[in-house]
Amino acid sequence: MIEGIGIDVSEIWRFRKNSTAEFLKQIYTEKEIVEIRGSINWATNFAVKEAILKALGMGLYYGSYWHDLEFSGDQNLRVSGRVKSRLQKSSAAKIHFSAAKTEKYAVSFVLIEQKEACK
């Protein structure tokens, strides 16, 4: 069964315009800053993070933090902080995500599967 779904579309020009070190540090961990390169990839990872927060029914309003979600170069996801706490309190077992990008947009779709469905 489905625990939650989320989708996000990011405009790549915003990441071209705002790719300063200060801006990147707000959204990405030090590891991500080193491993992720280019505005298209910044926008894509942002879309995935945003879609995950939406699928969890969270958002920055509920105290989650961009750094609670960290991607490594091989697209493995590490969850920590309030996002991890939220996942542990829910019936979520697995996060599935897909992302696509064009010259102008990055889009991500997230499906969070419940524990019962993963048995």
C-alpha positions, -999 to +999 in steps of 0.1 A: +000+000+000+010+036-005+021+057+025+025+089+005+032+104-029+049+137-039+059+155-070+080+185-077+091+205-108+121+228-105+131+255-130+168+250-139+174+287-145+169+294-108+199+271-100+220+287-127+212+322-113+216+312-076+244+287-075+264+307-050+282+288-022+258+304+003+227+292-016+240+257-021+249+253+016+213+260+025+200+230+005+229+206+002+253+189+026+290+193+021+292+158+006+265+167-019+282+200-029+314+180-037+296+152-056+268+170-074+279+193-102+259+216-125+227+235-123+207+207-140+218+182-113+213+208-085+177+213-097+171+175-101+182+167-066+162+197-052+131+183-069+136+149-053+141+164-019+110+185-022+089+156-035+100+134-006+090+161+019+056+164+002+051+126+002+058+126+039+033+154+045+061+175+059+077+206+045+100+232+058+070+245+078+071+215+100+108+219+109+124+195+084+157+205+070+172+201+035+202+184+051+180+157+066+180+142+030+214+135+015+222+119-018+255+103-027+269+102-062+253+068-069+218+082-059+217+064-025+196+083+000+206+089+036+179+102+059+185+119+092+170+144+117+133+152+117+127+134+084+142+102+098+121+106+130+089+111+108+097+080+088+102+059+120+069+071+134+050+063+102+043+030+085+067+039+057+091+011+047+107+022+014+110+054-006+109+051-044+118+080-066+122+089-102+136+121-117+138+135-152+152+166-166+151+187-198+169+219-207+145+240-187+130+218-160+137+190-135+108+169-122+107+142-096+080+118-085+082+100-051+062+071-038+065+060-002+056+024+004+041+011+036+057-017+056+029-042+051+034-040+013+071-048+016+067-081+034 
